[in-house]
Each structure stands twice: as structure tokens, then as C-alpha cells.
């Protein structure tokens, strides 16, 4: 059903986008538009309650396939005609072929509509209730250990034991049994992080590269990685850094002895108690790696199954008595597999909390009790997928296109969903806001997890990804080529709609006119650049190139009618956008390493970039009145104005406050420049050059921004080396970072000046005599990081830690201090449970 719904919504979005485009590349016949709109809307409503398979089926529903084929045919006809128009230099093309193709689509949809009405009359259609967004599973991460606390503490004792030899411990168990959860809980324990000088996490998976494993560990250790180094050179670099240091390495989800054999020799036995933990599903592999030093994950008994299920659904509130009996039966049906319990818990949390509803879910689970482990788990997970509101199904199934165990950047995932076109527009909300709501709902159902390895990322469990791939293949929603090169929304692969990740010279020819998403940060010149002008219907382009000499960025890109996201990585200093940039009404995100904008045409006010939300990094950005009118809804802006101007009004930065929707601003300017800030600004990174003084009137404007939550000041100088805040400033600030402000010696505050502060980062403030002790009185403060500051600042941080503990209790504030060469010896003795001290390698 995901494919049928997605293609219908996508086709409707194409029609609407053409209708609202100020200069549409093609005009559709009005009667055809009306007919298509009526039939698509009917089929969308029909699918809301269509339920052909009560239980899991390996075969796709024929009616859903017909719906998907018809909607795809409409898309193909329209986009192919647009391509023909574009590639024939704007010559007037005949509309006969397009008209006939759409007539055929309308006939097919009419036939489908008749069949759908017969089904409605025969069995009725039960419309889905809207999702209860107020309810969410209490466990949004699989971080809760139920029934394994004893095992966890035994493992921790073993890791910190007095055995000096390098020990390898395997955690083995079936998929979804909690191996990674146990390893992650151990890894995050403060006792473990204090015991080991070095700790890192590497995810192996079925498809792996040893070079990337080494590079990942080195990056976690803050060691630069030269991508030109070969596998063994990276391994030797890792060996040298681990040598003589006590380390803990987690190697998660290992599938092959070959992977272990190729990395093992680069982990030295320092005779100092270093440890390696390997998680795997394969018992033979576990015994080979660690001999008898292996831990097998046991399935949960009935009591622990119910405890985990109850916590997932109700959190600390506890289960109502009338649901306890049926709840325990549901927990028992999951056969002790934690992943199944957590996913079913997510389903129950979103369902009605009535006995009748839970009994219906329990009946579906009972049908899977006597199946083999893998098939039973699949059917349990499928139940949660089947119960999803239809608008969430394409979003969930789409997760299968990402590589196994990959941390997926949420901002990028949102852009992909928007570009694919299967999000239904909602009045008053941007497509990005809708996508984030859908993602939050899927996380609340425990079908997608927030990544514990990387901030602002999410991921999906291997078993759930397998379900996505099965459903996608069954419904012909998409198929993936080798190494996730291409994504085809319908076979054959020549009809690919997305091109991602590993592009190679031997890539088979593609129909470039159909591609919507193209993502590759390193291109082989003759693979795509020669065909760049053919990507007429593209919506998301992320490309990268280097050593391009005088090659000019294709002007055709700026004329792509439906382009939404354009991301370009280059080592070139800057690319100059042609005037066409201001003629892109569909553009939403523009990201360049450096982009120079021409002034908007003065005689063309009919096109406004009303969808543009993110723009950067712009070099020498002029915020003229014309520019403000062109980008009224911008939310994120990044610019670097490097040129000194005698007239500090040259860049018109006083007009920035006219960008009333702006929430995030990164600006690198001369402190001499006059600037005003938007009232609703939430995040500000403000960078100056190292030798210039900040304008006091500028700092005063920053201090009183009522909605500012994050502030980073980089370089520049304070007048007389002093910064003093006053009452009523920074009322909403939660995060403050001061970086490399070379002359800051005195910082005076009172606790009431930062009433909401949660995190404070101080980097490279080598002249700062003391961190204000009033910080200890701020009840919301949770984290202080002090890196490369003088000894007296470190000592004051310790006093703040102690006083905050006196006020608000142990553990409320975590302080981490990084020492450098100029710090005197002995400061390491300040280390305590809530005050971590490390000397930078």
C-alpha cells in the first residue's frame, strides 16, 4: 500500500506544482487536470480504509499495483514531456502525445475507481482514525535493560578486572535480542569511560570496508584521517595511537571472521588491561574470536517481557488493571525477543487503551506463536507496519534504501522525503515540518531510533530494515542496485528515480530525465557532468568536484523547474550564481562551500523565492531591500563578508531584521559593520577576525534577543578584555560557546543573567582568569566543557562543580576539562565523578 499511496500523492503534487508555478514548463488541459484530481483524491480516500490482507502476505495486492502503475504513468507522461520541452531549446512541442497519454491514465483510473466502488459496496471501508500524536511510546531508544542488569554488571567487572592481557569478549544472540543495547549501556557508563584512556565504537555490519572501520575509530579519537592512506597505513596509525594506552573498542554487528582477521593485528596487547567487545549473531564466530569468553543473550521470561512491554507503553505511570491480563498475554506472544516487545509496545502506545483494541492486536500476534524465530519476528514487526496510518507507510518503507546500520542525518532524510514527493501538503505547515512530525511519530512507535552514536541522526534496526526491503520489493515501491547505487521506484532499473552514494565509471546508462535525487560528493567527470543539463526534473542535487580549473558550473541547473535542494561541495574559492538563481520559485535549500550572488533583477518582481528556507555560504552577502523581498521565508542563513568597506552600510546588514522568519544565522563579518538581528532569531554563530574589537552596540543587540537559545562567539576581542552582562539579558539562552577570544580576561555575570543556561563551552580562552562562580547558582546548568584554558580557569570550574553539587545534588552538572601543554602538571588530581580531566594527546 505504501507504493500506491506514494505514487498517487506524488502525481497530485506534480499537478499542483505546475498549477502554482509562476512560469510552468508545460500547461495541462484544464479538463484533464480536473478529471485526474477527482480520481486521485477518490483513490487516496479509498486507500485510507482498504485492507486486503489481514495477515502477512508475500504477494502484493493486484488492485494496489494497478493504482501505483496508473499514478506512475501520469507522472512519467508529464515529466517526459517537460524533458522534451527543455531539451529542445524551448521550441513549441506538440501536446498530442501528452494529451493522449493522460487520457489513457484517466481511463485506467476510471476502471480502477469502478472496481474500488464495488469493493466499498460489498465489504465497506473502515476509515483509519487519525493518529493520536499526544501518545508516544515511553522508550524512544532501545536503551532500557530489562532482565539483563546482572549480566551488565558482570561484564563491567570483567572489563575493569586486574587481568593485564588484552581480552576479547563476544556478546552473541539472535537479531533483536539486545546485544547492541547491552554493549551501548556498558559503553556509556561513566565508570567505564574513566577506567579506559581511549574508547571507541565501530559498527561492522554485513557490508563493510576495513579502511572505513579504521577511519571511524581514528575520528572518534580526534585524529585526522588522510583519505589517500591505504588500509594498512590507517591500521598502523591506529596501532601507534593505541600503543601503551589502555583502550576499549566495541565492534558491533560482526558477520565475518574475515573482518576480525583483518583488524585484529592492529589492536596491540599493551599488557595494561585493554579490552575489545564484539557483538554478533553467529555463535561459531563468537567462539572463534573469544574462545570461552563469550556471553549468550537469553530471551526474556514472561515476567521480564511484561515489565519491558509495560515500561514501553506506560513508562512510570503503570498499566491500568483492566489491561494487565491481556497485556501479559501480548508480552508472552513476543516470545521474549526485546525488539519485538519494544515495537509492539510502540503500537500499543499509539492505539486505543481499551481491552477490545488490545485483544484484536493480541489475536494477530497469537497467529505467529508456532512459527520459526525469523518468520515469527517478521510477522510481529509486520503487524506494527500494517497498523501504521497510510501517510507514514511510504516514509517507513523508504528507510530500506539506506545502508545497514547507517546513522542517517535527520535533516538529509527530511530533504529526501520532500524530494520524493510522497508527503501530503498541510495548510499552514511547510513540507519539512510535516516530515519531522512523521519522523517523530515513527520514532514514537519504536520503528525508527534516534542514533546514540551521532547527534541529529536516526537509524533503523537491521530486522526492521529487512521488513522495509521486503515490502518495497513486494509492492514494487523501489528496488536498489548494487552497493545502493540506484533507486528505482518501479522496474526496470532504467527508470531509476534516485542516484546515491557509490557512483563508478562502469555505471550503466540511466534515463537522466526521470532522476529526482542525485547525491554524490565525488564525481568521475565523464559519468554525470556531461549529462548535467538532462536533469530537468531533478528535485535534489548534491554534487562535489575538485581540480576543475576554469570549468563553469552549469547555468542549466538554475533553470530546473522543480529543483528544491542544491548542495555543492568544491575546493574552489567560490562559484558565482547567474541571474537565473532569482528565478527558482521551488528552491528550498541552497548550500555551497562558497557562492556569490548577483543582485536580483530590478524589473522582475513576479517571482519570489517563497519556499527558500536555507541559504549558504554566501560570500559578500548584501541584504538589500530587493533581496529581503525575494527571500521572505528564509529560516537559516550563512554568509561570510570578508571585504573591509569604509562604508559600514555597504552590506545593508541593518536590513537583516526584516527577515522575520529567520531562526538560524551564521555570519562572519568585520566587527565594524552595523547589523540588526531578527526578533525571532534562535541560533547565532557570530565570527569576527582575530584582531578586531566587537562593537558594543552589536553585542548589546545580541544580549537582548528574546528568543535566542544558542550563541557562539568566535575570535574578535572585547573592549578592555572585559565582558559584563546585566539584568534582563539572555532570557532564553540555553547554549553558550566562547571560542578563541584572545583578550578576554574578566567575565562578570550574575546567575539571573542566564536563567535558562544548560550548556557552556569555553575553548581557547587562555587569558580568562576565572569562570564566573555565579554559574553554580543556575539550576538548569547541565554541562560545562573547558578546553585549552589557563590553570586558574580550570580551578574555578572545579569550584563551580562543587558548589553546584551543594545546591542541586550530585550528578546534576557534568564538567569536562581538556588540558594542553601550557597547563601545569597536577591538575589531573582534580578529577572526580562529575569533573572529568583529560590532557589532550
FENKAVEN-V245307 format. One record per backbone hydrogen bond with DSSP energy under -0.5 kcal/mol. NH is the residue of the N-H (numbers start at 1). CO is the residue of the C=O. E is the energy in kcal/mol with one decimal. If there is no record, write none. Layout:
# FENKAVEN-V245307
NH & CO & E
NH & CO & E
This chain:
# FENKAVEN-V245307
5 & 1 & -2.4
6 & 2 & -2.5
7 & 3 & -2.5
8 & 4 & -1.8
9 & 5 & -2.5
10 & 6 & -2.5
11 & 7 & -2.5
12 & 8 & -2.3
13 & 9 & -2.4
14 & 10 & -2.0
15 & 11 & -2.0
16 & 12 & -2.5
17 & 13 & -2.8
18 & 14 & -2.1
19 & 15 & -2.0
20 & 16 & -2.1
21 & 17 & -0.8
24 & 21 & -0.8
33 & 29 & -2.4
34 & 30 & -2.4
35 & 31 & -2.3
36 & 32 & -3.0
37 & 33 & -2.7
38 & 34 & -2.3
39 & 35 & -2.2
40 & 36 & -2.9
41 & 37 & -2.4
42 & 38 & -1.9
43 & 39 & -2.4
44 & 40 & -2.5
45 & 41 & -2.1
46 & 42 & -2.5
47 & 43 & -2.5
48 & 44 & -1.1
49 & 45 & -0.6
49 & 46 & -1.2
50 & 46 & -0.8
54 & 52 & -0.5
65 & 61 & -2.0
66 & 62 & -2.1
67 & 63 & -2.2
68 & 64 & -2.5
69 & 65 & -2.6
70 & 66 & -2.4
71 & 67 & -2.4
72 & 68 & -2.5
73 & 69 & -2.2
74 & 70 & -1.7
75 & 71 & -2.1
76 & 72 & -3.0
77 & 73 & -2.4
78 & 74 & -2.1
79 & 75 & -2.9
80 & 76 & -2.3
81 & 77 & -1.6
82 & 78 & -2.2
83 & 79 & -2.2
84 & 80 & -2.2
85 & 81 & -2.4
86 & 82 & -2.4
87 & 83 & -2.7
88 & 84 & -0.8
88 & 85 & -0.5
89 & 86 & -1.1
90 & 85 & -1.6
91 & 88 & -2.0
93 & 91 & -0.6
99 & 95 & -3.0
100 & 96 & -2.8
101 & 97 & -2.4
102 & 98 & -2.4
103 & 99 & -2.1
104 & 100 & -2.0
105 & 101 & -1.8
106 & 102 & -2.6
107 & 103 & -2.3
108 & 104 & -2.3
109 & 105 & -2.8
110 & 106 & -2.2
111 & 107 & -2.0
112 & 108 & -2.2
113 & 109 & -2.8
114 & 110 & -2.0
115 & 111 & -1.9
116 & 112 & -2.7
117 & 113 & -2.3
118 & 114 & -1.8
119 & 115 & -2.0
120 & 116 & -2.4
121 & 117 & -2.3
122 & 118 & -1.8
123 & 119 & -2.8
124 & 119 & -0.8
124 & 120 & -1.2
126 & 49 & -0.9
127 & 125 & -0.9
128 & 48 & -0.6
132 & 350 & -0.5
133 & 131 & -1.4
135 & 132 & -1.4
137 & 444 & -1.6
138 & 312 & -2.7
139 & 312 & -0.6
140 & 138 & -0.7
143 & 141 & -1.8
146 & 144 & -0.7
152 & 148 & -2.4
153 & 149 & -2.3
154 & 150 & -2.1
155 & 151 & -2.4
156 & 152 & -2.3
157 & 153 & -2.2
158 & 154 & -2.1
159 & 155 & -2.5
160 & 156 & -1.8
161 & 158 & -1.0
167 & 274 & -1.6
169 & 167 & -0.5
169 & 276 & -2.7
170 & 293 & -1.7
171 & 278 & -3.0
172 & 170 & -0.5
172 & 295 & -3.0
173 & 280 & -1.4
177 & 174 & -1.8
182 & 178 & -2.5
183 & 179 & -2.4
184 & 180 & -2.8
185 & 181 & -2.4
186 & 182 & -2.2
187 & 183 & -2.6
188 & 184 & -2.1
189 & 185 & -0.6
189 & 186 & -1.1
193 & 189 & -2.0
194 & 190 & -2.1
195 & 191 & -1.6
196 & 192 & -1.9
197 & 246 & -1.3
198 & 246 & -1.9
200 & 248 & -2.0
202 & 250 & -3.2
204 & 202 & -0.5
204 & 252 & -3.0
205 & 252 & -0.6
205 & 253 & -2.0
208 & 206 & -0.6
213 & 209 & -1.8
214 & 210 & -2.5
215 & 211 & -2.4
216 & 212 & -2.6
217 & 213 & -2.0
218 & 214 & -2.4
219 & 215 & -2.3
220 & 216 & -1.7
221 & 217 & -1.1
222 & 219 & -1.9
223 & 218 & -2.3
226 & 224 & -0.5
227 & 225 & -0.7
229 & 226 & -2.0
234 & 230 & -2.3
235 & 231 & -2.2
236 & 232 & -2.2
237 & 233 & -1.8
238 & 234 & -2.3
239 & 235 & -2.6
240 & 236 & -2.5
241 & 237 & -1.6
242 & 238 & -2.1
243 & 239 & -1.8
245 & 242 & -2.2
247 & 245 & -0.6
248 & 198 & -2.1
249 & 275 & -1.8
250 & 200 & -2.3
251 & 249 & -0.6
251 & 277 & -3.5
252 & 202 & -2.7
252 & 250 & -0.7
254 & 279 & -2.7
260 & 256 & -1.2
261 & 257 & -2.8
262 & 258 & -1.8
263 & 259 & -0.7
263 & 260 & -0.9
264 & 260 & -2.4
266 & 263 & -1.9
267 & 264 & -1.6
268 & 266 & -0.7
270 & 268 & -1.1
273 & 164 & -2.6
274 & 164 & -0.5
275 & 247 & -2.7
276 & 167 & -2.3
277 & 249 & -2.4
278 & 169 & -2.7
279 & 251 & -2.2
280 & 171 & -2.2
281 & 254 & -0.5
283 & 281 & -0.6
286 & 282 & -2.1
287 & 283 & -2.4
288 & 284 & -1.9
289 & 285 & -2.2
290 & 286 & -2.4
291 & 287 & -1.5
293 & 290 & -3.0
294 & 292 & -1.8
295 & 170 & -3.4
297 & 172 & -3.2
297 & 295 & -0.5
300 & 336 & -2.4
305 & 301 & -2.7
306 & 302 & -2.2
307 & 303 & -2.1
308 & 304 & -2.6
309 & 305 & -2.4
310 & 306 & -2.9
311 & 307 & -2.3
312 & 308 & -2.2
313 & 309 & -2.2
314 & 310 & -3.0
315 & 310 & -0.6
315 & 311 & -1.4
317 & 314 & -1.8
323 & 320 & -1.6
324 & 320 & -0.7
324 & 321 & -0.9
325 & 321 & -0.6
327 & 323 & -2.4
328 & 324 & -2.4
329 & 325 & -1.6
330 & 326 & -2.2
331 & 327 & -2.5
332 & 328 & -2.3
333 & 329 & -1.8
334 & 330 & -0.8
334 & 331 & -0.8
335 & 332 & -1.8
336 & 331 & -0.6
337 & 334 & -1.6
338 & 336 & -0.7
339 & 176 & -2.3
341 & 337 & -2.2
342 & 338 & -2.8
343 & 339 & -2.5
344 & 340 & -2.6
345 & 341 & -2.4
346 & 342 & -1.9
347 & 343 & -1.7
348 & 344 & -2.7
349 & 345 & -2.6
350 & 346 & -1.2
351 & 347 & -1.0
354 & 352 & -1.8
358 & 354 & -2.2
359 & 355 & -2.6
360 & 356 & -1.8
361 & 357 & -1.8
362 & 358 & -2.6
363 & 359 & -2.2
364 & 360 & -1.5
365 & 361 & -1.8
366 & 362 & -2.4
367 & 363 & -1.1
368 & 365 & -2.1
369 & 366 & -1.3
371 & 368 & -1.3
376 & 372 & -3.2
377 & 373 & -2.6
378 & 374 & -2.3
379 & 375 & -2.2
380 & 376 & -2.2
381 & 377 & -2.5
382 & 378 & -2.5
383 & 379 & -1.6
384 & 380 & -1.1
385 & 381 & -1.7
386 & 382 & -3.4
387 & 383 & -1.8
388 & 385 & -1.5
392 & 389 & -1.9
393 & 389 & -0.8
393 & 390 & -0.5
394 & 390 & -0.7
396 & 392 & -2.3
397 & 393 & -2.7
398 & 394 & -2.0
399 & 395 & -0.5
399 & 396 & -1.5
400 & 397 & -1.7
401 & 398 & -2.1
402 & 399 & -1.3
406 & 403 & -1.8
408 & 406 & -0.6
408 & 458 & -3.6
409 & 407 & -0.6
410 & 456 & -2.2
413 & 409 & -2.5
414 & 410 & -2.6
415 & 411 & -1.5
416 & 412 & -2.2
417 & 413 & -2.5
418 & 414 & -2.2
419 & 415 & -2.6
420 & 416 & -2.6
421 & 417 & -0.9
421 & 418 & -0.7
422 & 417 & -0.8
424 & 422 & -0.5
429 & 426 & -2.0
434 & 430 & -2.0
435 & 431 & -2.6
436 & 432 & -2.2
437 & 433 & -1.9
438 & 434 & -2.3
439 & 435 & -2.5
440 & 436 & -2.5
441 & 437 & -2.0
442 & 438 & -2.3
443 & 439 & -2.4
444 & 440 & -2.4
445 & 441 & -1.1
446 & 443 & -1.9
447 & 442 & -2.1
448 & 442 & -1.1
449 & 459 & -3.0
450 & 140 & -0.7
451 & 457 & -2.2
457 & 454 & -1.0
458 & 408 & -2.6
459 & 449 & -2.7
465 & 461 & -2.6
466 & 462 & -2.4
467 & 463 & -1.7
468 & 464 & -2.2
469 & 465 & -2.4
470 & 466 & -2.3
471 & 467 & -2.7
472 & 468 & -2.6
473 & 469 & -2.3
474 & 470 & -2.7
475 & 471 & -2.6
476 & 472 & -0.8
477 & 472 & -2.1
478 & 472 & -0.6
479 & 488 & -1.4
481 & 486 & -2.0
484 & 481 & -1.5
485 & 482 & -1.3
487 & 498 & -2.6
488 & 479 & -2.2
489 & 487 & -0.5
495 & 492 & -2.0
496 & 493 & -1.7
497 & 487 & -2.2
498 & 487 & -2.0
499 & 517 & -2.7
500 & 485 & -2.7
501 & 519 & -0.7
502 & 483 & -0.6
502 & 500 & -0.5
503 & 501 & -1.4
507 & 504 & -1.6
511 & 494 & -1.0
512 & 510 & -1.4
514 & 511 & -1.8
515 & 512 & -0.8
516 & 497 & -3.8
517 & 497 & -1.8
518 & 540 & -2.7
519 & 499 & -3.0
520 & 542 & -3.1
523 & 544 & -1.1
525 & 523 & -0.6
527 & 524 & -2.2
528 & 524 & -0.9
529 & 525 & -0.8
530 & 525 & -0.7
531 & 528 & -1.8
532 & 529 & -1.4
534 & 531 & -2.1
535 & 532 & -1.6
536 & 534 & -1.9
538 & 535 & -1.4
539 & 516 & -3.1
540 & 516 & -2.7
541 & 565 & -2.6
542 & 518 & -3.0
543 & 567 & -2.5
544 & 520 & -0.8
545 & 569 & -2.1
551 & 548 & -2.4
557 & 554 & -0.7
558 & 555 & -0.8
559 & 556 & -2.2
560 & 557 & -1.6
562 & 536 & -0.6
563 & 560 & -1.2
564 & 539 & -2.3
565 & 539 & -2.6
566 & 589 & -2.6
567 & 541 & -3.1
568 & 591 & -2.7
569 & 543 & -2.6
571 & 545 & -0.7
575 & 594 & -1.9
577 & 575 & -0.6
577 & 596 & -2.8
581 & 578 & -2.0
582 & 579 & -1.7
583 & 580 & -2.7
584 & 581 & -0.9
585 & 583 & -0.6
587 & 584 & -1.2
588 & 564 & -3.7
589 & 564 & -2.6
590 & 614 & -2.5
591 & 566 & -2.8
592 & 616 & -2.3
593 & 568 & -0.8
595 & 617 & -2.2
596 & 575 & -2.8
604 & 601 & -1.0
608 & 606 & -0.6
609 & 630 & -1.8
610 & 608 & -2.3
611 & 585 & -0.6
612 & 609 & -1.1
613 & 588 & -3.2
614 & 588 & -1.8
615 & 636 & -2.1
616 & 590 & -1.7
618 & 638 & -2.5
619 & 595 & -2.5
620 & 640 & -2.3
623 & 621 & -0.6
623 & 651 & -2.7
624 & 622 & -1.4
628 & 624 & -2.3
629 & 625 & -1.9
630 & 626 & -1.4
631 & 627 & -1.6
632 & 629 & -0.5
634 & 631 & -1.2
635 & 613 & -2.1
636 & 613 & -3.1
637 & 664 & -2.1
638 & 615 & -2.4
639 & 666 & -2.5
640 & 618 & -2.9
641 & 668 & -2.7
642 & 640 & -0.9
648 & 646 & -0.9
650 & 647 & -2.1
652 & 649 & -1.4
655 & 652 & -2.0
656 & 653 & -1.4
657 & 654 & -0.5
658 & 655 & -2.4
659 & 656 & -2.0
660 & 658 & -1.8
661 & 632 & -0.5
662 & 659 & -1.6
663 & 635 & -2.4
664 & 635 & -2.8
665 & 683 & -2.4
666 & 637 & -2.6
667 & 665 & -0.5
667 & 685 & -2.5
668 & 639 & -1.9
669 & 667 & -0.6
669 & 687 & -1.8
673 & 670 & -2.3
674 & 648 & -0.8
676 & 653 & -1.7
681 & 678 & -1.4
682 & 663 & -2.4
683 & 663 & -2.9
684 & 710 & -2.4
685 & 665 & -2.7
686 & 684 & -0.5
686 & 712 & -3.1
687 & 667 & -2.7
687 & 685 & -0.6
688 & 714 & -2.2
692 & 689 & -0.7
694 & 717 & -3.1
699 & 695 & -2.1
700 & 696 & -2.4
701 & 697 & -1.5
702 & 698 & -1.8
703 & 699 & -2.4
704 & 700 & -1.0
705 & 702 & -1.5
707 & 679 & -0.6
708 & 705 & -0.9
709 & 682 & -3.0
710 & 682 & -2.4
711 & 735 & -2.2
712 & 684 & -2.5
713 & 737 & -2.6
714 & 686 & -2.5
715 & 739 & -2.6
716 & 689 & -0.6
717 & 692 & -1.2
721 & 718 & -2.3
722 & 719 & -1.5
723 & 746 & -2.4
725 & 748 & -2.0
729 & 726 & -1.4
730 & 703 & -3.2
734 & 709 & -2.9
735 & 709 & -2.4
736 & 759 & -2.1
737 & 711 & -2.4
738 & 761 & -2.3
739 & 713 & -2.9
739 & 737 & -0.5
740 & 738 & -0.5
740 & 763 & -3.1
742 & 740 & -1.2
744 & 741 & -1.4
745 & 721 & -2.6
745 & 743 & -0.6
746 & 721 & -2.1
748 & 723 & -2.5
753 & 750 & -2.3
754 & 751 & -1.0
755 & 752 & -0.6
757 & 754 & -1.2
758 & 734 & -2.5
759 & 734 & -2.6
760 & 783 & -2.2
761 & 736 & -2.8
762 & 785 & -2.9
763 & 738 & -2.6
764 & 787 & -2.8
766 & 764 & -1.3
768 & 765 & -1.0
769 & 745 & -2.2
770 & 745 & -0.5
775 & 772 & -1.4
776 & 773 & -1.8
777 & 774 & -1.8
778 & 775 & -1.7
779 & 777 & -0.7
781 & 778 & -1.0
782 & 758 & -3.0
783 & 758 & -2.0
784 & 814 & -2.1
785 & 760 & -2.6
786 & 816 & -2.6
787 & 762 & -2.9
787 & 785 & -0.5
788 & 818 & -2.3
790 & 765 & -0.8
794 & 790 & -1.7
795 & 791 & -2.4
796 & 792 & -2.1
797 & 793 & -1.8
798 & 794 & -1.7
799 & 795 & -1.9
800 & 796 & -2.3
801 & 797 & -2.2
802 & 798 & -2.2
803 & 799 & -2.7
804 & 800 & -2.7
805 & 801 & -1.8
806 & 802 & -1.8
807 & 803 & -2.1
808 & 804 & -3.1
809 & 805 & -2.0
812 & 809 & -1.3
814 & 782 & -2.4
815 & 834 & -2.1
816 & 784 & -2.6
817 & 836 & -3.2
818 & 786 & -3.0
819 & 817 & -0.5
819 & 838 & -3.1
823 & 820 & -1.6
827 & 824 & -1.0
829 & 826 & -1.6
830 & 827 & -2.0
831 & 828 & -1.7
832 & 835 & -2.5
835 & 832 & -1.6
836 & 815 & -3.0
838 & 817 & -2.7
840 & 819 & -2.5
840 & 838 & -0.6
